[in-house]
Amino acid sequence: MGKNTATVIKIINIGLALLLIGLSIYHIILLQPFNDITTLKFFNFFTPFFLILLGAMLIAGEMKAEFVTNYFKFLQNFLGRGVFNIYLATIAVYIYESNDVLGFIFGAIMFCFGIFYIILHFCKPKDLGYDNEYSSASV
């Protein structure tokens, strides 16, 4: 594994974050939280905005933005990214469960990449550019 593998992993992670943002915008544009008035929930209205914010945070973590390295240090190692991807996958499956197979497929892909990141954490690849001890984050 070298720089090419690290670049591919970063591109995939950014692509997943952009897909998450895109699905959330699609959800907002179609006004899907208001389609069925009998199951209208307060949580369903704000979840797409929440997912847009978390997708942007995932992109910022991949770009090593200073804000993320200072306050969200769990995104600086594979274990944190893996757990965060699994968390995003569960939210995506929940919000899109009633009306879209696309949300389930996206959640499954995000879950698989979360497991992949957790496996990478325990394999401890040193040449991928991620630091497992947070030493790259400035204090």
C-alpha positions in Angstrom: 0.0 0.0 0.0 1.3 3.4 -0.9 0.4 6.8 -2.0 -1.9 5.5 -4.8 -3.9 3.5 -2.3 -4.2 6.4 0.1 -5.4 8.6 -2.8 -8.0 6.0 -3.8 -9.3 5.8 -0.2 -9.5 9.6 0.0 -11.4 9.8 -3.3 -13.9 7.1 -2.2 -14.4 8.8 1.1 -15.1 12.2 -0.5 -17.3 10.5 -3.0 -19.4 8.9 -0.3 -19.7 12.2 1.6 -20.8 14.0 -1.6 -23.3 11.2 -2.3 -24.6 11.6 1.3 -25.0 15.4 0.7 -26.7 14.8 -2.6 -29.2 12.3 -1.2 -30.0 14.7 1.6 -30.6 17.6 -0.9 -32.7 15.2 -3.0 -34.7 14.4 0.1 -35.3 18.1 0.9 -36.2 19.1 -2.7 -38.9 16.4 -2.9 -40.2 17.4 0.5 -40.3 13.7 1.5 -40.7 14.4 5.2 -44.1 15.8 4.4 -45.3 13.1 2.0 -47.3 11.2 4.7 -48.9 13.5 7.2 -49.8 10.6 9.5 -46.2 9.7 10.1 -44.8 13.2 10.3 -42.0 13.3 12.8 -40.0 16.2 14.0 -36.8 14.3 13.6 -37.5 13.5 9.9 -37.6 17.2 9.0 -34.2 18.1 10.4 -32.3 14.9 9.5 -31.4 15.8 5.9 -29.9 19.1 7.1 -28.0 17.1 9.8 -26.7 14.7 7.2 -25.6 17.6 4.9 -23.6 19.0 7.9 -22.1 15.6 8.7 -21.2 15.0 5.1 -19.4 18.3 4.9 -17.6 17.4 8.1 -16.5 14.2 6.6 -15.1 16.0 3.5 -13.4 18.6 5.8 -11.8 15.7 7.8 -10.5 14.2 4.6 -9.0 17.6 3.6 -7.5 17.9 7.1 -9.1 21.2 7.8 -7.8 22.9 10.9 -11.2 23.0 12.6 -11.7 19.3 12.2 -8.2 18.4 13.4 -8.7 20.5 16.5 -12.2 19.6 17.5 -13.0 16.3 15.8 -9.8 14.3 16.3 -11.7 11.0 15.9 -11.7 11.7 12.1 -7.9 11.7 12.0 -7.6 7.9 12.4 -9.2 4.9 10.7 -11.1 3.7 13.8 -12.8 7.0 14.2 -13.7 7.3 10.5 -15.0 3.7 10.5 -17.3 4.3 13.5 -18.4 7.6 12.0 -19.2 6.0 8.6 -21.2 3.3 10.4 -23.1 6.0 12.3 -23.9 7.8 9.1 -25.0 4.6 7.4 -27.5 3.9 10.2 -29.0 7.4 9.9 -29.2 7.1 6.1 -31.0 3.8 6.3 -33.4 5.1 8.9 -34.3 8.3 7.0 -34.7 6.5 3.6 -36.2 3.2 4.8 -39.8 3.9 3.9 -39.5 5.2 0.4 -36.2 4.5 -1.3 -34.1 1.5 -2.0 -31.3 4.0 -2.8 -31.0 4.9 0.8 -30.7 1.3 1.8 -28.0 0.6 -0.8 -26.1 3.8 0.2 -26.3 2.7 3.9 -25.0 -0.7 3.0 -22.1 0.8 1.1 -21.3 3.3 3.8 -21.4 0.5 6.4 -19.0 -1.7 4.4 -16.6 1.2 4.2 -16.9 1.8 7.9 -16.0 -1.9 8.5 -13.1 -1.5 6.0 -11.7 1.5 7.9 -11.9 -0.4 11.2 -10.0 -3.3 9.7 -7.4 -0.8 8.4 -7.0 0.6 11.9 -6.1 -2.7 13.3 -3.8 -3.6 10.4 -1.9 -0.3 11.2 -0.8 0.7 7.7 1.9 3.3 8.3 2.3 4.5 4.7 -1.2 5.7 4.0 -0.8 9.2 5.5 -3.1 8.8 8.5 -1.9 9.0 12.0 -3.4 6.7 14.6 -2.0 8.7 17.5 -3.3 12.1 16.6 0.2 13.6 16.3 -0.7 15.3 13.0 -3.3 17.4 14.7 -2.0 20.7 16.0 -2.8 21.5 19.6 
